[in-house]
């Protein structure tokens, strides 16, 4: 019998706390570079280190943080340790989103007030129905 996936409570504070912790771990340029490298294919430490030039000790600390957050895992074969993404859909989508340009959309005060009031009126109409 197939095991059902539990649906997370997306409205609760704990759900967003978990997501914030995940983003906090990812929010480092070296870790984003590591994740982007691993999105392409699983890689051994020396290959990651060739693409993310950093002292081995520092790279290990970043890899450990990503492992602790359940973003990556590894397999060891002899002296080789190869890493892969544990949540590929999430990581690939976030990396792709971060690579895109996003325009800044400024609004004048009046349009913000107008939009805010129209949403309030819609909420009042629904409540009255």
C-alpha positions as CSV (number, residue, x, y, z in Angstrom):
1,X,0.0,0.0,0.0
2,X,1.4,3.4,-1.0
3,X,2.2,5.8,1.8
4,X,0.2,9.0,1.7
5,X,2.1,12.3,1.7
6,X,1.0,14.5,4.5
7,X,-0.2,17.9,3.4
8,X,1.6,20.7,5.3
9,X,-0.4,23.3,7.2
10,X,0.5,26.2,5.0
11,X,-1.4,28.7,7.1
12,X,0.4,28.1,10.4
13,X,3.3,30.1,11.8
14,X,5.4,26.9,12.3
15,X,5.1,26.2,8.5
16,X,6.5,29.7,7.8
17,X,9.2,29.3,10.5
18,X,10.4,26.2,8.8
19,X,10.5,27.9,5.4
20,X,12.3,30.9,6.9
21,X,14.9,28.7,8.4
22,X,15.4,26.9,5.1
23,X,15.8,30.3,3.2
24,X,18.2,31.5,5.9
25,X,20.5,28.5,5.3
26,X,20.3,29.1,1.5
27,X,20.9,32.9,1.9
28,X,24.6,32.9,1.3
29,X,26.3,33.3,-2.0
30,X,28.6,30.3,-1.6
31,X,25.7,28.0,-0.7
32,X,23.6,29.3,-3.6
33,X,26.6,28.5,-5.9
34,X,26.9,25.0,-4.4
35,X,23.2,24.4,-4.9
36,X,23.3,25.7,-8.4
37,X,26.2,23.4,-9.2
38,X,24.4,20.4,-7.7
39,X,21.2,21.2,-9.6
40,X,23.1,20.4,-12.8
41,X,24.2,16.9,-11.6
42,X,25.4,15.2,-8.4
43,X,29.1,16.1,-7.9
44,X,32.0,15.0,-5.8
45,X,33.6,17.5,-3.3
46,X,36.6,18.1,-5.5
47,X,34.3,18.9,-8.5
48,X,32.2,21.3,-6.4
49,X,35.4,22.8,-5.1
50,X,36.7,23.4,-8.6
51,X,33.5,25.4,-9.5
52,X,33.3,27.1,-6.1
53,X,36.9,28.1,-5.4
54,X,37.1,28.1,-1.6
55,X,39.4,26.7,1.0
56,X,38.4,23.0,1.6
57,X,37.6,23.7,5.3
58,X,35.2,26.6,4.4
59,X,33.5,24.5,1.7
60,X,33.0,21.7,4.2
61,X,31.3,24.1,6.6
62,X,28.9,25.3,3.9
63,X,28.2,21.7,2.8
64,X,27.5,20.7,6.5
65,X,25.0,23.6,6.8
66,X,23.2,22.5,3.6
67,X,23.2,18.9,4.9
68,X,21.8,19.8,8.3
69,X,18.9,21.7,6.5
70,X,18.1,18.6,4.5
71,X,18.9,20.3,1.2
72,X,21.7,18.0,0.2
73,X,23.0,14.5,1.1
74,X,26.0,12.5,0.1
75,X,27.2,9.0,-0.7
76,X,30.8,7.8,0.0
77,X,32.6,5.4,-2.1
78,X,36.2,4.9,-1.0
79,X,37.8,8.3,-0.8
80,X,35.1,10.0,-2.9
81,X,32.2,11.8,-1.3
82,X,29.5,12.8,-3.9
83,X,26.7,15.1,-3.1
84,X,23.2,15.5,-4.5
85,X,20.1,17.6,-3.9
86,X,17.5,16.2,-1.6
87,X,14.7,18.6,-2.6
88,X,15.4,19.1,-6.4
89,X,12.1,20.6,-7.3
90,X,12.3,23.3,-4.6
91,X,16.0,24.1,-5.2
92,X,15.8,24.2,-9.0
93,X,12.7,26.5,-8.9
94,X,14.3,28.8,-6.4
95,X,17.6,29.0,-8.3
96,X,15.7,29.7,-11.5
97,X,13.6,32.3,-9.8
98,X,16.7,34.0,-8.4
99,X,18.4,34.0,-11.8
100,X,15.6,36.0,-13.4
101,X,15.4,39.8,-13.5
102,X,12.4,41.2,-11.5
103,X,11.3,44.7,-12.1
104,X,10.6,47.1,-9.3
105,X,7.0,48.5,-9.4
106,X,6.6,51.7,-7.5
107,X,3.1,53.1,-6.9
108,X,1.9,56.5,-5.9
109,X,0.2,57.0,-2.6
110,X,-3.3,57.5,-4.0
111,X,-3.2,54.3,-6.1
112,X,-2.2,52.3,-3.0
113,X,-5.0,53.8,-0.9
114,X,-7.5,53.2,-3.7
115,X,-6.4,49.5,-4.1
116,X,-6.5,49.0,-0.4
117,X,-10.0,50.4,-0.1
118,X,-11.4,48.4,-3.0
119,X,-10.1,45.2,-1.4
120,X,-11.7,46.2,1.9
121,X,-15.1,46.8,0.2
122,X,-14.9,43.4,-1.5
123,X,-14.3,41.8,1.9
124,X,-17.3,43.7,3.3
125,X,-19.6,42.6,0.5
126,X,-18.6,39.0,0.9
127,X,-19.2,39.2,4.7
128,X,-22.7,40.7,4.1
129,X,-23.7,38.0,1.6
